[in-house]
Amino acid sequence: MKALKKLNVNKVAAAIEADAGQALPGLRESLAEAKAGLAGRAHTPEQIVERRRGRPAGSVAMVTKEPVKLRLDPDVLAALRATGDGWQTRINDMLRASLSLAGRLP
């Protein structure tokens, strides 16, 4: 902890961001918290019991998706992947919309 007391937050943040090649939101605040001793605080047994493993109750949808193997044409797959993260969810949404239009889903 003594080493953190002498920490120059701006200098360290600038070095980290230079290495990353981009600005990192919240970095200076996190370094300031670590310097103040707020990071890695000890917790009481009651706090540990309260903070159970896994996701909080109610945060996970009750309906889960089923994994399937699906064959797609290379150009179709490339176009879908090119839309970025979440492309598999968008496929699901497209299929749902198509089935709804065809009257096969409510």
Order of alpha helices (4+ residues) and beta strands (2+ residues): alpha-alpha-alpha-alpha-alpha-alpha
